[in-house]
Amino acid sequence: MSAIEALIGEFGRLPGIGRKTAQRLTYHLLKGRPDDSRRLSAAIDRVLAEVRPCGECGNLSSEAPCEYCRNSRREAALICVVEEASDIAAIEASGRFRGRYHVLGGRLSPLDGVGPDELNVARLLERLDDGITEMIIATNPSVEGEATAAYLHRAASRFPGLRVTRLARGLPVGGDLEYADGVTIAEAFSGRREM
């Protein structure tokens, strides 16, 4: 396999990148200045070397704790549970949430061998025992996301006085938070409901 085909193959493994886009990216890099490609390579190396899950919430960050956990202006008693770290950016774009986050690192999917032990659930339950008054479940509105939300609701029932809410409909079923616009997410936060 040639170096060009190898790079096209690697780009093609990225989500949302088909073969044609992978070819365009590869040839764009080849036509550009070598320094541009080196900067891209260095940025990838840096992110691999520096970015880790936050020990508090699971968000991906080069700082420990992450920017949301160490921000004293955020509401510490309000926690929003998301599937992936990329969902945080979508929620932040809405400008409606000022609490803290918790990243599960996926969603329950028994057919794929993903149970509660494969997710960041144990740490979430520890955090709920530390003065949290409301847990907003913001898993994606898919079958797996709904199953994850139901599981978290049951697990949280052992914390008396904890309000458990779910983002309101308005997010498309089968869609991902990361691709939703800020207005849709803002409306979902405004209409969240008790579980």
N, C-alpha and C positions, 0 to 999 in steps of 0.2 A: 504494500500500500504506500502510495506517495505521501509526502508531507502535506500536500494540499488536501488530499482525500482524508487524511487523518484529522486535520483541523476541521474540515467540513463535517466529518463524523462527530467530533466533539461538540461543535456548535449545535448540531442537530439533536443532541441528547438533552439540550436545555428545554424547559417547558415553553411551549408556544412557538418554538423555532422549528420550521419544517426544512426540508432539504434545500429549497430555493433560497430561503432567507439565510441559511447556513452558508450557501455558496456566496451570496452577496456580501455577507460579513467577512468571509475569508478573502475574497478578492478586494474588498475595501481595505483591509489591513495590508495586503500585498502591494496595492497601488499607493498607499499612504507613505508617510515618512517612517523610517525604522524607529525613530524615537517615540512616535505615537504608540506603536505596538509594544515597545519596551515599557512604556508607562502603564499600559493596560496589563501587561504581565506582572509588573511590580505591584500594581493595585490588587490584583488577584492574590499574589503571594502574601501581601500585607494583611489582607482580610483573613486569609487562612491562618496566619501566624498570630493575629491579635484578637480576633472576635471569638467570644465564648458565651455560653448561656449565663445570664445573671444568676447568682446563687440564691437570690431572694425570689425572683419572679419567673425566671426562665427566658426573659427577653434576650435577644442576641445583642451583644455590646462589646466594645473594646475597653470599657471601664467597669469596675466592680465596686459598688453596685451600679446598675444602669441608671441613666438619667431620670427615669420615672420614679425609681425607688428612692433615690437620694434627694429628690425635689421636695422640700418641706412645705411648699405651697400647695401640693396636691392633697386631696382628702384621703388620709390614711385609713379611714374606716370604710371606704367604698372600694370594692375590688371588681374589676371586669375580667372575666375569664374568656380567653380566646384560644383558638386551636393553634395558630402559628404566629410567630413574631411579626410576620409581614402584615397580619391583621391589625396590629397596633397603629401602623401608619395610616391605614384607612380610617380608623376611629378618630385618631388625632386630627385628621383633615376635616372632620365634621365640626370641631371646635366645641362640642357639647359635653365632653366628659373630662372631669378634672380629678378623678380618683387615681388609684393604682391599678396595675395590670397583673395578670397571672397567665403565663403561656403554658398550655398543656403539652405542646409538641406533637400534636396530631389529634385524632378522634378515635373513639372506640370502633373497632371493625373486627369482630370475631372471625370472620371469614379470612381476613388477612393476618390473623394471629395478634391483633392489637387489643389488649385488654387494659384495665386500669393500671397494672404494674408497669406497662410499657410507656405510660404517660406520666406527666408531672402532677399526679393527683395527690400523692402522699404529702408533698410540700404544700399544696393548696390547703389540705385539711389542717396542717400545722398552722398555717397563716390565719385560717378562719377562727382558730382558738385564741387569736391575739387581738381582740378588740374590733373585729370587722362587724359592721352593722348591716351591710347590704352586699350581696354577691350578685352581680349582673352576669348572666350566662350569655355570651355572645358567640356561641358556636355557630357554624354555618347551617342554614336551613335545609340540610340534606338528611337522608335517612340516618346516616352515621352521626351527623351533628345533633339531630333530635335525640338519638339514643344516648349520646354523651351527655346532653343536657338533662335527660331524665335520670341518668345515673348520678350526676352531680347533685341534682335536687334531692334524691334519696339519701346520698351520703351526707348532705348538709343538714338533714333533718335532726341530727343529734346535737345541733347547736341551737339551744333555745334563744328566741329573740332575733335570730338572724333572718333578715328579709332576703328571699331568693326571688329574683326577677329574671325575665328572659326578654331579649330585644323583641320589639313588636314586629309584626309582619310588615312587609314593605320591601324587605330584602327578597329577591327572587329565590324560590325553592330551587335547590341544586346549584345556586350561585355561590361565589366566594366573596368574603368581605373585602379582600384585597382589590377586587375589581369594581366594587360599588362606589358610586359618587358620594361626595360629602353630604349633599342634601338628603339623599336616601338614608344614609347612616344617621344623620341628625334626627330625622323623623322617626326612625326606629328607636332611638334613645328616648325621645319624647313620649312615645307610646308604649314603652316597656311595661310589662304586666307581672303580677304575682304569679308564681308557678303553683 
